[in-house]
Amino acid sequence: MHHIRLALFLIAMTQPVSAAPPDYPPVTADAPPLDFPRDQGAHPSFRTEWWYLTGWLRDTSGAPVGFQVTFFRSRPAIDQDNPSAFSPRQVMMAHAALSDPKRGRLLHDQRVARLGPGRTRLSESGLDLALDDWTWRSGADGGFAITVPAQDFTLALTTAQTQPLLPEGPNGVSAKGRGAASRYYSLPHLTVSAELTRDGHKEHLTGEAWFDHEWSSTLLPDKAVGWDWAALNLDDGGAVMAFRIRDDKGETLWAGGTWRDRDGSPVFLREDEVRFEPRRRWHSPHSGADYPVESDLAVSLHGDTRLFSLHPLLDDQELDSRLAGGPIYWEGAVSCEQGRGYLELTGYDRAIRF
């Protein structure tokens, strides 16, 4: 789901609603078909949007490193007719993180700015994003080129597509509750070539990634405090995405997901076909939150239950995005017997509020 993701990221920065707030368009089941390359680009009339790449890399010694790069766009609930150049009619945020077992913790950096000339770029015709010197572009072959000069590392990535696009829901419409939905599609099993500079040393790594692009005008259903989300590239070429939205008792308010075999059509999972069962929790010494970093993800497919036992690459993959207006949450590389991917856990430090 990534999400209803940190779309939430800039709620704290928005100004009070005035006489002419935005008229956010809804996402409905009869939405038009996805259209590329246009739908790789921005959809600025919607309330929130994100482009999200996660993956596993290995260095020349075979040591694993997890990575995550995300760009967000938000249309705050402010007067859209305000002529001031300082009015944040659109706001961009980006963050990047490395999960390095050798360090035992997450390396993380973030950027945030109003949309405007000089610091930001946001294309509506294709994927072309920039926030300061962080850039993300899509090439003619469908691959990505990303450069992130972060505080403690510099990551330059190039990706290549190996499988068809995966719509996350019929026609790329992903239900997030009754009356709430997003447009959402993924690209699993991207091959990745990376140049990583850290501690003054540059190294070449290769690996595999998962890409999400999602946009919406709705956030979370009533009584929701957070969500669990996972996306897995399976060793046999299959792909699975699953999420659940939780209430303050830890009960599931809504769940869903998508399964695709290597050569098959996507199967869209119903609420009762996705289950997260925590097995081990990690207590964060930073925030005091307790995260279910080891869980069993059970997915029912054609009446057959598939079980994925998720194990973190390292426990301390908590990300604090408060400096950019976001929450504290856990987002990190996980593996299972069948493959590797990423897990996101929000609302465990405190309820996500809007």
C-alpha positions as CSV (number, residue, x, y, z in Angstrom):
1,M,0.0,0.0,0.0
2,H,3.0,1.9,0.4
3,H,0.9,3.0,0.9
4,I,-1.1,5.6,2.1
5,R,2.5,6.2,2.8
6,L,4.1,9.2,4.2
7,A,1.8,11.1,2.2
8,L,1.1,12.0,5.6
9,F,4.5,13.4,5.5
10,L,3.6,17.0,5.3
11,I,0.4,17.3,7.2
12,A,2.3,19.1,9.9
13,M,3.5,21.7,7.4
14,T,0.2,22.6,5.9
15,Q,-1.5,25.9,6.6
16,P,-5.1,26.2,8.0
17,V,-7.8,25.6,5.4
18,S,-9.0,29.0,4.0
19,A,-11.8,30.1,1.8
20,A,-10.6,28.2,-1.3
21,P,-9.2,24.8,-0.3
22,P,-8.3,22.4,-3.1
23,D,-11.1,20.3,-4.8
24,Y,-9.3,16.9,-4.5
25,P,-10.4,14.4,-7.1
26,P,-11.5,11.0,-5.8
27,V,-10.1,7.7,-7.0
28,T,-13.1,5.5,-8.0
29,A,-13.4,2.0,-9.4
30,D,-14.2,3.4,-12.9
31,A,-10.9,5.3,-13.1
32,P,-9.5,5.4,-16.6
33,P,-6.9,2.8,-17.6
34,L,-3.3,3.5,-16.7
35,D,-1.4,5.4,-19.5
36,F,2.3,5.3,-19.8
37,P,4.7,7.1,-19.8
38,R,2.2,9.8,-18.6
39,D,1.2,7.9,-15.4
40,Q,4.9,7.5,-14.4
41,G,4.8,11.3,-13.9
42,A,3.0,13.5,-11.3
43,H,-0.7,13.9,-10.7
44,P,-0.7,17.2,-8.9
45,S,-4.5,17.6,-8.6
46,F,-4.6,14.7,-6.1
47,R,-3.8,15.2,-2.5
48,T,-0.7,13.0,-2.2
49,E,1.6,10.9,-4.3
50,W,4.9,8.9,-3.9
51,W,7.5,7.1,-6.0
52,Y,9.2,4.4,-4.0
53,L,12.1,2.1,-4.7
54,T,13.4,-0.6,-2.3
55,G,15.8,-3.4,-2.7
56,W,18.7,-5.6,-1.7
57,L,22.2,-5.1,-2.9
58,R,25.4,-7.2,-2.5
59,D,28.9,-6.0,-2.6
60,T,31.9,-7.9,-4.1
61,S,32.2,-10.0,-1.0
62,G,28.6,-11.0,-1.1
63,A,27.6,-8.9,2.0
64,P,24.0,-7.6,1.8
65,V,22.8,-4.0,2.0
66,G,19.2,-2.9,1.9
67,F,18.3,0.4,0.4
68,Q,15.2,2.7,0.0
69,V,14.6,5.9,-2.0
70,T,11.3,7.7,-1.9
71,F,10.1,11.0,-3.4
72,F,6.7,12.4,-2.2
73,R,4.4,15.1,-3.5
74,S,1.7,16.7,-1.4
75,R,-1.0,19.2,-2.2
76,P,-1.8,20.8,1.1
77,A,-5.3,21.9,2.0
78,I,-4.7,25.7,1.6
79,D,-6.0,28.5,-0.6
80,Q,-5.0,27.6,-4.1
81,D,-5.6,31.2,-5.3
82,N,-3.0,32.6,-2.9
83,P,-0.7,34.6,-5.2
84,S,2.3,34.5,-2.8
85,A,5.4,32.8,-4.2
86,F,5.9,31.4,-0.7
87,S,2.5,29.6,-0.6
88,P,3.1,25.8,-0.6
89,R,0.5,24.8,-3.1
90,Q,2.6,21.7,-3.8
91,V,5.3,20.4,-1.5
92,M,8.0,17.8,-2.2
93,M,9.9,15.6,0.2
94,A,12.5,12.9,-0.5
95,H,14.2,10.5,1.8
96,A,16.8,7.7,1.4
97,A,18.1,5.0,3.7
98,L,20.7,2.2,3.9
99,S,20.3,-0.9,6.0
100,D,23.8,-2.1,6.6
101,P,24.3,-5.1,9.0
102,K,28.0,-4.1,9.4
103,R,26.9,-0.9,11.1
104,G,23.9,-2.5,12.8
105,R,21.7,0.5,12.2
106,L,20.0,2.6,9.5
107,L,21.7,5.4,7.7
108,H,19.1,8.0,6.7
109,D,18.8,11.4,5.1
110,Q,15.8,13.6,3.9
111,R,15.0,16.7,2.0
112,V,11.8,18.9,1.8
113,A,10.9,22.0,-0.1
114,R,8.0,23.9,-1.7
115,L,7.6,23.1,-5.4
116,G,9.2,25.9,-7.5
117,P,12.1,26.8,-9.7
118,G,15.6,26.4,-8.3
119,R,15.2,23.5,-5.8
120,T,12.6,21.2,-7.3
121,R,11.4,19.6,-10.5
122,L,8.2,17.6,-11.0
123,S,7.2,16.4,-14.5
124,E,3.6,15.5,-15.4
125,S,4.5,13.8,-18.7
126,G,6.9,11.1,-17.3
127,L,9.1,10.3,-14.3
128,D,11.5,13.3,-13.9
129,L,12.0,14.4,-10.3
130,A,14.5,16.6,-8.5
131,L,14.8,18.0,-5.0
132,D,18.1,19.9,-4.7
133,D,20.8,17.5,-6.0
134,W,18.7,14.4,-5.5
135,T,17.3,13.3,-8.9
136,W,15.2,10.5,-10.3
137,R,14.6,10.0,-14.0
138,S,13.1,7.3,-16.3
139,G,14.8,6.4,-19.5
140,A,13.4,5.5,-22.9
141,D,14.0,1.8,-22.1
142,G,11.8,2.1,-18.9
143,G,14.7,1.9,-16.5
144,F,15.5,4.4,-13.8
145,A,18.5,6.6,-13.0
146,I,18.6,7.8,-9.4
147,T,21.3,9.9,-7.7
148,V,21.1,10.6,-4.0
149,P,24.1,12.5,-2.4
150,A,23.0,12.0,1.2
151,Q,24.7,13.1,4.4
152,D,26.5,9.8,5.3
153,F,26.6,8.2,1.8
154,T,26.1,8.8,-1.9
155,L,24.0,6.3,-3.8
156,A,23.7,6.2,-7.6
157,L,21.4,3.6,-9.0
158,T,20.4,2.4,-12.4
159,T,17.6,-0.2,-12.9
160,A,16.3,-2.3,-15.7
161,Q,12.8,-3.8,-16.0
162,T,12.5,-7.6,-16.3
163,Q,8.8,-8.1,-15.9
164,P,5.5,-6.5,-17.0
165,L,4.0,-3.8,-14.8
166,L,1.9,-5.1,-11.9
167,P,-1.4,-3.3,-11.2
168,E,-2.2,-3.3,-7.5
169,G,-5.9,-3.9,-7.8
170,P,-8.3,-4.1,-10.8
171,N,-7.3,-1.4,-13.3
172,G,-4.7,-0.2,-10.9
173,V,-7.3,0.9,-8.3
174,S,-6.3,-0.3,-4.7
175,A,-9.1,-0.2,-2.1
176,K,-7.9,1.1,1.3
177,G,-11.3,0.9,3.0
178,R,-14.9,1.4,2.1
179,G,-15.0,4.6,0.1
180,A,-11.1,5.0,0.2
181,A,-8.8,4.0,-2.7
182,S,-5.7,4.9,-4.6
183,R,-4.2,4.4,-8.0
184,Y,-1.3,2.0,-7.5
185,Y,1.1,0.0,-9.6
186,S,4.4,-1.8,-9.1
187,L,7.4,-3.0,-11.0
188,P,8.8,-6.1,-9.2
189,H,12.2,-7.8,-9.9
190,L,14.0,-4.8,-11.3
191,T,17.7,-5.5,-11.7
192,V,19.9,-2.9,-10.0
193,S,23.5,-1.6,-10.6
194,A,24.7,0.8,-7.9
195,E,27.6,2.9,-7.0
196,L,27.8,3.4,-3.2
197,T,30.2,5.9,-1.6
198,R,30.5,5.7,2.2
199,D,33.4,6.5,4.5
200,G,35.3,7.9,1.6
201,H,35.2,4.7,-0.4
202,K,33.3,3.9,-3.6
203,E,32.1,0.4,-4.3
204,H,30.0,-1.2,-7.0
205,L,27.0,-3.3,-6.0
206,T,24.3,-5.2,-7.8
207,G,21.0,-6.5,-6.7
208,E,17.2,-6.5,-7.2
209,A,14.5,-4.0,-6.4
210,W,10.8,-3.3,-6.2
211,F,9.2,0.0,-7.4
212,D,5.9,1.4,-6.3
213,H,4.0,4.5,-7.6
214,E,0.8,5.5,-5.8
215,W,-1.5,8.6,-5.7
216,S,-4.7,9.3,-3.9
217,S,-6.9,12.0,-2.3
218,T,-7.9,9.9,0.7
219,L,-5.8,8.9,3.7
220,L,-6.8,6.3,6.2
221,P,-10.2,5.0,7.3
222,D,-11.7,6.1,10.6
223,K,-10.2,4.6,13.7
224,A,-7.0,3.6,11.9
225,V,-3.7,4.2,13.8
226,G,-1.2,2.7,11.3
227,W,-0.5,-0.1,8.9
228,D,1.8,-3.1,8.1
229,W,2.9,-3.5,4.5
230,A,5.2,-5.9,2.7
231,A,6.5,-6.4,-0.8
232,L,8.5,-9.5,-1.7
233,N,10.5,-10.5,-4.8
234,L,10.3,-14.3,-4.8
235,D,13.1,-16.5,-5.9
236,D,10.9,-18.3,-8.5
237,G,10.1,-15.0,-10.2
238,G,6.8,-14.4,-8.4
239,A,5.8,-11.3,-6.6
240,V,3.6,-10.6,-3.6
241,M,2.4,-7.3,-2.0
242,A,0.2,-7.4,1.1
243,F,-1.0,-4.8,3.7
244,R,-3.3,-4.4,6.6
245,I,-4.6,-1.2,8.3
246,R,-4.8,-1.5,12.1
247,D,-6.9,0.1,14.8
248,D,-5.7,1.0,18.3
249,K,-6.2,-2.6,19.6
250,G,-4.1,-4.0,16.8
251,E,-7.1,-5.4,15.0
252,T,-7.3,-5.3,11.2
253,L,-9.6,-2.6,9.8
254,W,-8.8,-3.4,6.2
255,A,-6.4,-5.7,4.3
256,G,-5.5,-6.5,0.8
257,G,-2.8,-7.3,-1.7
258,T,-1.7,-8.8,-4.9
259,W,-0.1,-12.1,-5.9
260,R,1.5,-12.8,-9.3
261,D,3.4,-15.9,-10.4
262,R,6.3,-15.4,-12.8
263,D,4.3,-15.9,-15.9
264,G,0.8,-15.4,-14.6
265,S,-1.9,-12.8,-14.2
266,P,-2.2,-10.9,-11.0
267,V,-4.6,-12.3,-8.3
268,F,-6.1,-9.5,-6.2
269,L,-6.4,-10.6,-2.5
270,R,-9.5,-9.9,-0.5
271,E,-9.6,-8.7,3.2
272,D,-9.9,-12.2,4.5
273,E,-7.0,-13.5,2.4
274,V,-4.2,-11.6,4.1
275,R,-3.0,-12.1,7.6
276,F,0.0,-10.7,9.5
277,E,1.0,-12.7,12.7
278,P,3.7,-11.1,14.8
279,R,6.4,-13.6,16.1
280,R,9.0,-11.4,17.6
281,R,9.1,-7.7,18.6
282,W,12.0,-5.3,18.8
283,H,12.0,-2.5,21.3
284,S,13.5,0.7,19.9
285,P,16.0,2.4,22.2
286,H,15.4,5.6,20.2
287,S,11.6,6.0,20.4
288,G,10.5,3.3,22.8
289,A,8.2,1.7,20.2
290,D,7.8,-2.0,20.0
291,Y,7.8,-3.3,16.4
292,P,6.8,-6.8,15.2
293,V,10.0,-7.1,13.1
294,E,9.5,-10.8,12.7
295,S,6.1,-11.8,11.4
296,D,4.4,-14.6,9.5
297,L,2.6,-13.3,6.5
298,A,-0.2,-15.7,5.4
299,V,-1.7,-15.3,2.0
300,S,-4.6,-17.4,0.7
301,L,-4.4,-18.1,-3.0
302,H,-7.2,-20.2,-4.6
303,G,-7.9,-21.7,-1.2
304,D,-4.3,-22.6,-0.6
305,T,-2.5,-20.7,2.2
306,R,1.1,-19.6,1.4
307,L,3.2,-18.7,4.5
308,F,6.1,-16.2,4.4
309,S,8.1,-16.0,7.6
310,L,9.7,-12.5,7.5
311,H,13.1,-11.9,9.1
312,P,14.8,-8.5,9.3
313,L,18.2,-7.9,7.8
314,L,18.8,-6.1,11.1
315,D,16.5,-5.1,13.9
316,D,17.3,-1.4,14.0
317,Q,15.7,-0.1,10.8
318,E,13.6,2.6,12.5
319,L,13.3,5.8,10.5
320,D,12.6,9.2,12.2
321,S,11.2,11.6,9.6
322,R,9.9,14.2,12.0
323,L,12.3,16.9,10.7
324,A,10.4,16.8,7.5
325,G,7.0,16.7,9.0
326,G,6.6,12.9,9.0
327,P,6.2,10.2,11.8
328,I,8.6,7.7,13.3
329,Y,8.2,4.3,11.8
330,W,10.0,1.1,10.9
331,E,10.9,0.4,7.3
332,G,13.5,-2.2,6.4
333,A,14.9,-5.1,4.4
334,V,13.4,-8.5,5.2
335,S,13.9,-12.0,3.9
336,C,11.9,-15.2,3.9
337,E,12.6,-18.7,2.7
338,Q,11.1,-17.9,-0.7
339,G,12.7,-14.5,-1.4
340,R,13.5,-11.0,-0.2
341,G,11.7,-7.6,0.1
342,Y,10.8,-4.8,2.4
343,L,8.5,-4.4,5.4
344,E,6.9,-1.2,6.6
345,L,5.4,-0.8,10.1
346,T,3.7,2.5,11.1
347,G,1.7,3.7,14.1
348,Y,3.7,1.7,16.7
349,D,5.4,4.8,18.2
350,R,2.1,6.7,18.3
351,A,-1.1,6.8,16.2
352,I,-0.8,8.4,12.8
353,R,-3.1,11.5,13.0
354,F,-4.3,13.8,10.3
